[in-house]
């Protein structure tokens, strides 16, 4: 990699860059943008924070310096999203009905996916809170928990294993949905001594499990409180209970659940907390008969902040700055270089308009691009194409992945024509994907997605500037420039096609074993799981599900949000009919869908 530090001053604001009269795309300028985006002072650019806003301010200054115009006089499109929860003052656990004999506030924490409630009822110890008859193992077998508070141990009889029979049943939220479906009024988690690596440290409201309510109160409580409850009723202590449940050599784990013989009061006071993110939009108007057609050039500017349990980090135990040099400093830098390049070029008098866009809040659900397509500044029917760049900084073996080539018949020939740098292109017809182009594809807009592939630093603090291939990033940005020039001059706009689709597990390589073939509406905040798109040849499409439908029940499991949907999907089997209830407008419809395996 070249050493650019000797060539560049430390750039703090884009309006300090001297814009040449006829600028070219250079490795030095790409490095300059990355230097700002990945500086530790940017704190990982987490959505809704002042650091994401600082990044947006930087992009806006760039657009202004480059000579791009603002639509409606404003480069910024703001939107709110649920970023966390606020814990109120009326949270307590008490050993009496009136809430007077309270346990210490230092002995429990309210989890972020908890539901508001005030209850007084019986307490039941339910082992690890796992109901998996297929294993077979069921902590709930022959146990009445209807309307009661269940206390469950964290992890599983396999301890902290991330694979094996119990892995899918161990997450906190999965246990909460299981308890809810069994009729429990609340769930309390306790860390057993065999897994006490955190010294019984309480998890915070920002801990994993999502921010949408699970439908019942969810609390993490210190083990000492449970020990006191057990001792007062002459039950075994937690260590002995855990040992009795866990598998011994040549023996299967054996559930040990029972009513503790105590009633408690629980009061949960929690409210969703909103944050503001933003898209930054600058335009270069076209000319002639094509000027009313637009080509969007996009990249998301946010990343994971400090990582940890409150983010989607692949290293959740590491609380450190995630600079996101590749994801997506690389795509943002490339987009900014293109935004600097085009306004200074001698362009023909008949050309489409260009819209350059830095999306916010991609990492929390493609929210920036989803917000734009629902609130477009130019009518979507005037958008001819969208080029998205996300993770384009790790060119390896000269190979660039280009997805979305099935969304317009001309894409493959066009890309082969403009690929004069002899990049090795891996073309993928799929228009769906875990980045912002998907939002446009779902609105029937032809898309192209440039991507250099996943790597071991994905969503980790190690995704830093020293890992980037700047000569490769320049080659990709040059290809994007030639691609855009070709598109803005096409006599006929690209005709949208539904590309051949298949289910993918995303950049992280994680996913579930079965799929219905639907795309979530991440902007939706109401009850149920709203669909923004359906793969036509996938099970849901064949069963008649449509974009805009809201799934409210799967196999008698109520679906309150996307996490409930994921829970229910984990309990489905490939090729076995599932009963799915949806709302389509005011109409309730029941569909029979047999999910397919991810590899089918």
C-alpha positions as CSV (number, residue, x, y, z in Angstrom):
1,X,0.0,0.0,0.0
2,X,1.3,3.5,-0.8
3,X,2.1,5.8,2.1
4,X,-0.1,8.8,1.6
5,X,0.6,10.7,4.9
6,X,3.5,12.5,3.3
7,X,1.3,13.6,0.4
8,X,-1.7,15.0,2.4
9,X,-2.3,17.4,5.3
10,X,-4.5,16.1,8.0
11,X,-8.0,16.9,6.6
12,X,-10.5,18.0,9.1
13,X,-13.2,19.4,6.8
14,X,-13.9,18.7,3.2
15,X,-14.1,22.4,2.3
16,X,-10.4,22.6,3.1
17,X,-9.6,20.4,0.0
18,X,-8.5,22.4,-3.0
19,X,-10.7,21.2,-5.8
20,X,-8.8,21.3,-9.1
21,X,-10.4,22.6,-12.2
22,X,-10.5,19.2,-13.9
23,X,-10.1,16.8,-11.1
24,X,-9.3,13.1,-11.6
25,X,-10.1,10.2,-9.3
26,X,-6.9,9.6,-7.3
27,X,-5.8,7.2,-4.6
28,X,-4.7,10.2,-2.6
29,X,-8.1,11.8,-2.5
30,X,-9.7,8.4,-1.6
31,X,-7.2,8.1,1.2
32,X,-8.0,11.6,2.4
33,X,-11.7,10.8,2.8
34,X,-10.9,7.6,4.6
35,X,-8.5,9.4,6.9
36,X,-11.4,11.6,8.1
37,X,-14.1,8.8,8.2
38,X,-11.9,6.3,10.1
39,X,-10.3,8.7,12.6
40,X,-10.9,7.6,16.2
41,X,-12.6,11.0,16.8
42,X,-15.4,9.8,14.7
43,X,-16.2,7.2,17.3
44,X,-17.3,4.6,14.7
45,X,-20.1,6.8,13.2
46,X,-23.0,5.0,15.0
47,X,-26.4,5.9,13.7
48,X,-28.2,8.7,15.5
49,X,-25.1,10.0,17.4
50,X,-23.3,13.3,17.1
51,X,-20.5,11.4,15.3
52,X,-22.8,10.3,12.5
53,X,-24.0,13.9,12.3
54,X,-20.4,15.0,12.1
55,X,-19.9,12.6,9.2
56,X,-23.0,14.0,7.5
57,X,-21.7,17.5,8.0
58,X,-18.4,16.5,6.3
59,X,-20.3,15.0,3.3
60,X,-22.4,18.1,3.0
61,X,-19.3,20.3,3.0
62,X,-17.9,18.1,0.3
63,X,-21.0,18.4,-1.9
64,X,-20.9,22.2,-1.5
65,X,-17.3,22.4,-2.4
66,X,-17.7,20.1,-5.4
67,X,-20.5,22.3,-6.8
68,X,-23.4,19.9,-6.3
69,X,-26.8,21.5,-5.7
70,X,-29.3,20.9,-2.9
71,X,-32.8,19.8,-3.7
72,X,-35.4,22.2,-2.1
73,X,-32.5,24.2,-0.7
74,X,-31.4,21.5,1.7
75,X,-28.8,18.8,1.5
76,X,-30.1,17.0,4.5
77,X,-33.1,14.6,4.8
78,X,-33.6,13.8,8.5
79,X,-35.6,10.9,9.9
80,X,-36.2,9.5,13.4
81,X,-35.8,5.8,14.4
82,X,-36.0,3.8,17.6
83,X,-32.4,3.7,18.8
84,X,-32.9,2.4,22.4
85,X,-35.1,2.5,25.4
86,X,-35.4,4.9,28.4
87,X,-35.8,3.3,31.8
88,X,-38.2,5.2,34.0
89,X,-38.2,5.6,37.8
90,X,-41.0,3.2,38.6
91,X,-39.1,0.0,38.2
92,X,-39.0,-2.4,41.1
93,X,-39.2,-6.0,42.3
94,X,-40.9,-6.4,45.7
95,X,-41.7,-9.4,48.0
96,X,-45.2,-8.1,48.7
97,X,-48.3,-7.1,46.9
98,X,-48.1,-3.4,47.8
99,X,-44.5,-3.0,46.5
100,X,-43.1,-2.0,49.9
101,X,-40.6,-4.8,50.6
102,X,-38.4,-4.1,47.6
103,X,-35.2,-5.8,46.6
104,X,-32.3,-3.4,46.0
105,X,-32.2,-1.6,42.7
106,X,-28.6,-2.8,42.4
107,X,-29.9,-6.4,42.3
108,X,-31.8,-6.3,39.0
109,X,-31.9,-4.5,35.6
110,X,-34.7,-4.1,33.1
111,X,-33.8,-5.3,29.6
112,X,-34.4,-3.2,26.6
113,X,-36.9,-5.6,25.0
114,X,-39.1,-5.6,28.1
115,X,-42.8,-4.7,28.1
116,X,-44.2,-2.2,30.5
117,X,-46.3,-3.9,33.2
118,X,-47.3,-3.9,36.9
119,X,-48.0,-7.5,38.1
120,X,-48.3,-9.5,41.4
121,X,-48.2,-13.2,40.9
122,X,-46.5,-16.6,41.7
123,X,-42.9,-17.3,40.8
124,X,-41.9,-20.5,39.0
125,X,-38.3,-21.8,38.5
126,X,-38.1,-23.1,34.9
127,X,-34.6,-24.4,34.6
128,X,-33.0,-22.9,31.5
129,X,-36.3,-21.8,30.0
130,X,-36.0,-24.1,27.0
131,X,-38.8,-26.0,25.3
132,X,-37.4,-28.3,22.6
133,X,-39.3,-31.6,22.5
134,X,-37.4,-32.6,19.4
135,X,-34.1,-32.8,21.2
136,X,-35.9,-34.0,23.5
137,X,-35.6,-31.5,26.3
138,X,-38.4,-29.4,27.8
139,X,-38.2,-27.3,31.0
140,X,-41.9,-26.5,30.7
141,X,-43.1,-30.1,30.5
142,X,-46.1,-30.7,32.9
143,X,-45.6,-27.2,34.3
144,X,-48.4,-24.6,34.6
145,X,-46.9,-21.1,34.1
146,X,-50.0,-19.4,32.9
147,X,-50.1,-15.8,34.4
148,X,-47.0,-16.5,36.5
149,X,-43.4,-15.1,36.6
150,X,-40.8,-17.6,35.3
151,X,-37.2,-17.5,36.6
152,X,-34.7,-19.1,34.1
153,X,-31.0,-19.7,34.0
154,X,-29.0,-18.0,31.2
155,X,-27.3,-20.1,28.5
156,X,-28.2,-23.8,28.3
157,X,-27.3,-27.3,29.7
158,X,-24.4,-27.2,27.2
159,X,-23.2,-24.1,29.0
160,X,-21.9,-21.4,26.6
161,X,-21.6,-23.5,23.5
162,X,-22.4,-21.6,20.3
163,X,-23.3,-24.8,18.4
164,X,-24.9,-28.1,19.3
165,X,-28.5,-29.0,20.1
166,X,-29.2,-26.2,22.4
167,X,-27.6,-23.3,20.5
168,X,-30.7,-21.8,18.9
169,X,-32.7,-22.0,22.2
170,X,-30.2,-20.1,24.4
171,X,-30.6,-16.4,23.4
172,X,-32.4,-14.2,25.9
173,X,-35.0,-13.1,23.5
174,X,-35.8,-16.6,22.3
175,X,-36.4,-17.7,25.9
176,X,-38.6,-14.7,26.5
177,X,-40.8,-15.5,23.4
178,X,-41.0,-19.1,24.6
179,X,-42.2,-17.9,28.1
180,X,-44.7,-15.6,26.5
181,X,-46.1,-18.4,24.3
182,X,-46.4,-20.6,27.3
183,X,-48.6,-17.9,29.0
184,X,-46.0,-16.5,31.4
185,X,-46.6,-13.0,32.7
186,X,-42.9,-12.1,33.0
187,X,-39.4,-13.6,32.7
188,X,-36.5,-13.2,35.1
189,X,-33.0,-14.3,34.0
190,X,-30.3,-15.4,36.5
191,X,-26.7,-16.3,35.7
192,X,-25.8,-19.6,37.2
193,X,-22.4,-20.1,39.0
194,X,-21.2,-22.5,36.3
195,X,-21.2,-19.7,33.7
196,X,-20.4,-16.8,36.1
197,X,-17.7,-15.3,33.9
198,X,-19.2,-11.8,34.4
199,X,-19.2,-12.2,38.2
200,X,-23.0,-12.0,38.1
201,X,-22.8,-8.7,36.4
202,X,-26.2,-7.4,35.3
203,X,-26.9,-6.8,31.7
204,X,-28.0,-3.4,30.6
205,X,-31.0,-2.2,28.6
206,X,-28.7,-1.9,25.6
207,X,-27.8,-5.6,25.8
208,X,-28.5,-8.0,22.9
209,X,-32.1,-9.0,22.1
210,X,-33.3,-6.0,20.1
211,X,-35.1,-2.9,21.2
212,X,-38.6,-3.9,20.2
213,X,-40.8,-5.2,23.0
214,X,-41.0,-9.0,23.4
215,X,-44.5,-8.6,24.9
216,X,-43.8,-9.4,28.5
217,X,-41.5,-7.9,31.2
218,X,-37.9,-9.1,30.9
219,X,-35.5,-8.7,33.8
220,X,-32.0,-9.8,34.7
221,X,-31.6,-10.4,38.4
222,X,-28.6,-11.2,40.6
223,X,-28.3,-14.8,41.7
224,X,-28.3,-13.8,45.5
225,X,-31.9,-12.8,45.3
226,X,-32.9,-16.2,43.8
227,X,-30.8,-18.0,46.4
228,X,-32.8,-16.2,49.2
229,X,-36.1,-17.2,47.6
230,X,-35.1,-20.8,47.3
231,X,-33.7,-21.0,50.8
232,X,-36.8,-19.6,52.4
233,X,-38.8,-22.4,50.8
234,X,-36.2,-25.2,51.5
235,X,-35.3,-25.7,47.9
236,X,-31.8,-26.6,46.7
237,X,-29.5,-23.8,45.9
238,X,-28.7,-22.6,42.3
239,X,-25.4,-24.5,42.1
240,X,-27.2,-27.8,43.0
241,X,-30.1,-27.1,40.6
242,X,-27.8,-26.3,37.8
243,X,-25.7,-29.5,38.4
244,X,-28.9,-31.6,38.6
245,X,-30.0,-30.3,35.2
246,X,-26.7,-30.4,33.3
247,X,-25.7,-33.4,31.3
248,X,-23.2,-35.8,32.9
249,X,-20.9,-38.1,31.0
250,X,-23.1,-40.7,29.1
251,X,-26.3,-39.0,30.5
252,X,-28.9,-36.6,29.0
253,X,-29.7,-33.3,30.7
254,X,-32.8,-33.6,32.9
255,X,-35.1,-30.7,33.5
256,X,-35.8,-29.7,37.1
257,X,-38.6,-27.1,37.3
258,X,-41.0,-26.3,40.1
259,X,-43.1,-23.6,41.7
260,X,-40.9,-21.7,44.2
261,X,-43.8,-21.0,46.6
262,X,-43.6,-17.2,46.6
263,X,-45.5,-14.3,45.1
264,X,-43.7,-11.1,44.0
265,X,-44.6,-7.7,42.6
266,X,-42.9,-6.5,39.4
267,X,-43.2,-3.0,38.0
268,X,-41.6,-2.2,34.7
269,X,-41.4,1.5,33.5
270,X,-39.8,1.7,30.1
271,X,-40.3,3.8,26.9
272,X,-38.7,3.7,23.4
273,X,-36.1,6.3,22.8
274,X,-35.9,8.1,19.4
275,X,-32.8,9.3,17.7
276,X,-32.4,11.3,14.5
277,X,-30.3,10.1,11.5
278,X,-30.0,11.7,8.1
279,X,-29.3,11.2,4.5
280,X,-27.1,13.7,2.7
281,X,-28.1,14.4,-0.9
282,X,-26.4,16.5,-3.5
283,X,-27.4,16.7,-7.2
284,X,-25.9,17.4,-10.6
285,X,-28.8,18.3,-12.9
286,X,-28.8,16.8,-16.3
287,X,-29.6,18.5,-19.6
288,X,-31.7,18.1,-22.7
289,X,-34.5,15.6,-23.1
290,X,-33.0,13.2,-20.5
291,X,-32.6,15.7,-17.6
292,X,-35.8,14.6,-15.8
293,X,-34.5,11.1,-15.4
294,X,-32.2,10.4,-12.4
295,X,-29.4,8.1,-11.6
296,X,-28.7,7.6,-7.8
297,X,-25.2,7.0,-6.6
298,X,-25.3,5.8,-3.0
299,X,-23.2,4.6,-0.1
300,X,-24.0,4.4,3.6
301,X,-21.8,6.5,5.9
302,X,-22.7,5.0,9.4
303,X,-21.0,2.1,11.2
304,X,-21.1,0.4,14.6
305,X,-19.7,3.0,17.0
306,X,-18.1,1.1,19.9
307,X,-19.5,-2.2,19.0
308,X,-20.3,-4.4,21.9
309,X,-23.7,-5.9,22.8
310,X,-25.6,-2.8,21.8
311,X,-24.5,-3.1,18.2
312,X,-24.5,-5.9,15.6
313,X,-20.8,-6.4,16.0
314,X,-19.3,-9.8,15.2
315,X,-17.1,-9.2,18.3
316,X,-19.9,-8.5,20.8
317,X,-17.6,-8.9,23.8
318,X,-15.2,-6.2,22.6
319,X,-16.1,-2.7,23.5
320,X,-13.8,-0.7,21.3
321,X,-14.1,1.8,18.4
322,X,-15.2,0.1,15.2
323,X,-13.9,2.5,12.6
324,X,-15.5,0.7,9.6
325,X,-12.8,1.5,7.0
326,X,-14.2,-1.0,4.5
327,X,-17.7,-1.0,5.9
328,X,-18.4,1.6,4.7
329,X,-15.7,4.2,4.6
330,X,-14.6,2.7,1.3
331,X,-18.0,3.1,-0.4
332,X,-18.5,6.6,1.0
333,X,-15.0,7.6,-0.2
334,X,-15.7,6.3,-3.6
335,X,-19.0,8.0,-3.8
336,X,-17.4,11.3,-2.7
337,X,-14.7,11.0,-5.4
338,X,-17.4,10.5,-8.0
339,X,-19.3,13.5,-6.7
340,X,-16.1,15.6,-7.0
341,X,-15.3,14.3,-10.5
342,X,-18.5,14.7,-12.5
343,X,-19.3,18.4,-11.9
344,X,-15.9,19.4,-13.4
345,X,-16.2,17.2,-16.5
346,X,-17.2,18.4,-20.0
347,X,-20.5,16.6,-20.2
348,X,-22.8,16.3,-23.2
349,X,-25.9,18.5,-23.5
350,X,-28.3,15.5,-23.4
351,X,-27.8,13.5,-20.2
352,X,-29.6,12.2,-17.1
353,X,-29.3,13.9,-13.8
354,X,-27.1,12.5,-11.0
355,X,-28.0,12.3,-7.4
356,X,-25.3,11.5,-4.9
357,X,-26.4,10.2,-1.6
358,X,-24.8,9.2,1.7
359,X,-27.3,7.1,3.6
360,X,-27.6,7.1,7.4
361,X,-28.6,4.2,9.7
362,X,-27.9,1.4,7.2
363,X,-26.4,-0.7,10.0
364,X,-29.6,-0.7,12.0
365,X,-31.8,-1.9,9.1
366,X,-31.2,0.0,5.8
367,X,-33.2,2.8,7.4
368,X,-31.7,5.7,5.4
369,X,-32.4,4.2,1.9
370,X,-35.8,2.9,3.1
371,X,-36.8,6.3,4.4
372,X,-35.7,7.9,1.1
373,X,-37.8,5.6,-1.2
374,X,-40.8,6.2,1.0
375,X,-40.2,10.0,1.0
376,X,-38.4,10.6,-2.3
377,X,-37.3,14.1,-3.2
378,X,-37.7,13.2,-6.9
379,X,-40.6,11.0,-7.9
380,X,-39.4,7.4,-8.0
381,X,-40.8,6.8,-11.5
382,X,-38.2,9.3,-12.7
383,X,-35.3,7.3,-11.1
384,X,-33.8,5.3,-13.9
385,X,-31.1,3.4,-12.0
386,X,-29.3,3.1,-8.7
387,X,-25.6,2.3,-8.2
388,X,-24.6,1.3,-4.6
389,X,-21.1,0.9,-3.2
390,X,-20.7,-0.9,0.1
391,X,-17.4,-2.6,1.2
392,X,-15.4,-2.0,-1.9
393,X,-12.0,-1.4,-0.2
394,X,-10.6,-5.0,-0.1
395,X,-10.1,-5.9,-3.7
396,X,-8.5,-9.3,-3.7
397,X,-7.3,-11.3,-6.7
398,X,-8.6,-8.4,-8.8
399,X,-12.2,-9.7,-8.3
400,X,-15.2,-7.4,-7.9
401,X,-18.7,-8.8,-7.1
402,X,-21.5,-6.9,-8.9
403,X,-25.0,-7.8,-7.8
404,X,-28.3,-6.7,-9.3
405,X,-27.3,-7.6,-12.9
406,X,-30.6,-9.3,-13.3
407,X,-32.5,-6.1,-12.6
408,X,-32.0,-4.8,-16.2
409,X,-31.2,-6.8,-19.3
410,X,-28.5,-4.4,-20.4
411,X,-26.4,-4.6,-17.3
412,X,-24.1,-7.5,-18.2
413,X,-23.1,-6.2,-21.6
414,X,-22.7,-2.6,-20.3
415,X,-20.4,-3.8,-17.5
416,X,-18.3,-5.9,-19.8
417,X,-18.0,-2.9,-22.2
418,X,-16.8,-0.4,-19.5
419,X,-14.5,-2.9,-17.7
420,X,-11.4,-1.6,-19.4
421,X,-9.2,-2.1,-16.4
422,X,-9.7,-5.9,-16.8
423,X,-11.2,-6.5,-13.4
424,X,-12.5,-10.0,-12.8
425,X,-16.2,-9.4,-12.5
426,X,-18.4,-11.9,-10.6
427,X,-21.9,-11.1,-11.8
428,X,-24.9,-11.9,-9.6
429,X,-28.4,-11.4,-10.9
430,X,-29.8,-11.0,-7.4
431,X,-31.4,-7.6,-6.7
432,X,-32.1,-8.3,-3.0
433,X,-29.2,-8.0,-0.6
434,X,-28.1,-6.7,2.8
435,X,-27.3,-3.1,1.6
436,X,-29.1,0.0,0.4
437,X,-29.7,-1.0,-3.2
438,X,-32.4,-3.4,-2.0
439,X,-34.6,-0.5,-1.0
440,X,-34.6,0.8,-4.6
441,X,-34.9,-2.7,-6.1
442,X,-38.1,-3.2,-4.1
443,X,-39.5,-0.1,-5.8
444,X,-38.8,-1.7,-9.2
445,X,-35.7,0.4,-10.0
446,X,-32.7,-1.3,-11.7
447,X,-29.8,-1.5,-9.4
448,X,-26.1,-2.4,-9.4
449,X,-24.2,-3.2,-6.2
450,X,-20.4,-3.1,-6.1
451,X,-18.8,-5.3,-3.3
452,X,-15.3,-6.8,-2.9
453,X,-16.4,-9.5,-0.5
454,X,-16.6,-10.5,3.2
455,X,-13.5,-10.8,5.3
456,X,-12.4,-11.7,8.8
457,X,-12.5,-8.0,9.9
458,X,-16.1,-7.5,9.0
459,X,-17.9,-5.7,11.9
460,X,-14.8,-5.9,14.1
461,X,-12.5,-3.1,15.5
462,X,-9.8,-4.4,13.1
463,X,-11.6,-3.1,10.0
464,X,-9.2,-0.1,9.8
465,X,-7.6,2.0,7.2
466,X,-4.3,0.0,7.1
467,X,-6.2,-3.0,5.7
468,X,-7.5,-1.2,2.6
469,X,-6.3,-1.7,-0.9
470,X,-6.3,1.9,-2.3
471,X,-5.0,1.0,-5.8
472,X,-7.9,-1.5,-6.0
473,X,-10.4,1.1,-4.6
474,X,-9.3,3.5,-7.3
475,X,-9.9,0.8,-10.0
476,X,-13.4,0.2,-8.7
477,X,-14.2,3.9,-8.5
478,X,-12.9,4.3,-12.1
479,X,-15.2,1.5,-13.1
480,X,-18.1,3.2,-11.4
481,X,-17.3,6.4,-13.2
482,X,-17.3,4.7,-16.6
483,X,-20.5,2.8,-15.7
484,X,-22.3,6.1,-14.7
485,X,-21.2,7.9,-17.8
486,X,-22.6,5.1,-19.9
487,X,-25.9,5.1,-18.0
488,X,-26.5,8.9,-18.1
489,X,-26.1,8.9,-21.9
490,X,-28.2,5.8,-22.7
491,X,-30.9,6.7,-25.3
492,X,-33.4,4.4,-23.6
493,X,-33.5,4.1,-19.8
494,X,-32.8,0.6,-18.4
495,X,-36.0,-1.5,-18.2
496,X,-36.5,-3.1,-14.8
497,X,-36.6,-6.8,-14.5
498,X,-37.0,-9.1,-11.6
499,X,-33.7,-10.9,-11.4
500,X,-33.3,-14.6,-10.6
501,X,-33.4,-14.7,-6.8
502,X,-32.0,-17.0,-4.1
503,X,-31.9,-16.7,-0.4
504,X,-28.6,-15.4,1.0
505,X,-27.2,-15.4,4.5
506,X,-25.8,-11.9,4.1
507,X,-22.3,-10.5,4.4
508,X,-21.8,-11.9,7.8
509,X,-22.4,-15.5,6.7
510,X,-25.1,-16.0,9.4
511,X,-28.7,-17.0,8.8
512,X,-31.5,-19.4,9.5
513,X,-31.8,-22.9,8.0
514,X,-35.2,-22.2,6.3
515,X,-36.8,-19.2,4.6
516,X,-40.2,-18.0,3.4
517,X,-38.5,-15.7,0.9
518,X,-39.7,-12.3,2.2
519,X,-38.0,-9.0,2.8
520,X,-38.7,-7.1,6.0
521,X,-39.9,-3.5,6.1
522,X,-37.4,-2.1,8.6
523,X,-39.1,1.3,8.8
524,X,-42.4,-0.2,10.0
525,X,-42.9,0.3,13.8
526,X,-46.4,-1.1,14.4
527,X,-47.5,-4.5,15.6
528,X,-46.6,-7.5,13.5
529,X,-43.9,-8.1,10.9
530,X,-44.5,-6.1,7.7
531,X,-43.2,-7.3,4.4
532,X,-41.6,-4.8,1.9
533,X,-40.9,-7.4,-0.7
534,X,-41.6,-11.0,-1.7
535,X,-39.4,-13.3,-3.8
536,X,-41.8,-14.5,-6.5
537,X,-40.4,-18.0,-6.8
538,X,-40.0,-18.5,-3.1
539,X,-42.6,-20.1,-0.8
540,X,-44.3,-16.9,0.3
541,X,-44.6,-15.7,-3.2
542,X,-46.1,-19.0,-4.4
543,X,-48.6,-18.9,-1.5
544,X,-49.8,-15.4,-2.6
545,X,-48.1,-13.1,0.0
546,X,-47.6,-9.6,-1.2
547,X,-45.5,-6.6,-0.4
548,X,-47.3,-4.6,2.4
549,X,-48.7,-7.7,4.1
550,X,-48.2,-7.9,7.8
551,X,-47.6,-11.3,9.4
552,X,-49.3,-11.6,12.8
553,X,-49.1,-15.3,13.5
554,X,-47.1,-18.4,12.5
555,X,-48.1,-21.8,13.7
556,X,-50.1,-20.3,16.6
557,X,-47.1,-18.1,17.7
558,X,-48.1,-14.4,17.8
559,X,-45.8,-12.2,15.8
560,X,-45.3,-8.8,17.3
561,X,-42.2,-7.7,15.4
562,X,-39.3,-9.0,13.4
563,X,-37.7,-10.8,16.3
564,X,-40.8,-12.8,16.9
565,X,-40.8,-13.7,13.2
566,X,-37.2,-14.9,13.4
567,X,-38.2,-17.0,16.5
568,X,-41.1,-18.6,14.7
569,X,-39.0,-19.2,11.6
570,X,-36.5,-21.2,13.7
571,X,-39.3,-23.5,14.7
572,X,-40.3,-24.2,11.1
573,X,-39.1,-27.2,9.1
574,X,-38.2,-27.1,5.4
575,X,-40.9,-28.7,3.3
576,X,-43.5,-28.8,6.2
577,X,-46.6,-26.7,5.9
578,X,-46.7,-23.7,8.2
579,X,-50.0,-21.8,8.9
580,X,-49.3,-18.1,8.5
581,X,-51.9,-15.4,9.3
582,X,-51.5,-12.0,7.7
583,X,-53.3,-8.7,7.7
584,X,-53.8,-7.2,4.2
585,X,-55.3,-3.8,4.9
586,X,-58.3,-4.6,7.1
587,X,-58.6,-8.2,5.9
588,X,-57.2,-11.1,7.9
589,X,-55.9,-13.9,5.6
590,X,-54.6,-17.4,6.4
591,X,-51.9,-18.8,4.1
592,X,-50.3,-22.2,4.1
593,X,-46.6,-21.9,3.4
594,X,-44.0,-24.7,3.3
595,X,-40.6,-23.0,3.9
596,X,-37.7,-24.1,1.9
597,X,-34.2,-24.8,3.1
598,X,-31.5,-22.1,2.5
599,X,-29.6,-24.4,0.2
600,X,-32.6,-25.5,-1.8
